Amino acid sequence: MVKDGDYVAVFNSVHRVMEAERLLKDKKLKILVIPAPRALAADCGLALRYSEDLREEVEALLTAAELLPRHLYRKQGDTFVEIGAKA
């Protein structure tokens, strides 16, 4: 479900994931709500997945809407590398 190089944004509530999804899909961005991978701790069990080519736009929109994820990861091989912790 998560390809090598994809980004996974983990939020602290289902409400924030759904709000972020609505915002990004309204902008016609190809993001997907996924079950949070087992390797990642997620309070709500859901996460957003998006490709590297959308990273700048996705994160700019989330920042502007004050919807930063709690954790942001990038899939590299069989592991997830944390890019940064946010709110």
Buried (B, 14 or more C-beta within 10 A) or exposed (E): EBEEEBBBBBBBEEEBBBBBBEBBEEEEBEBBBBEBBEEBEBEBEBBBBBBEEBBEEBBEBBEEEEBBBBBBBBBEEEEBEEBEEBE
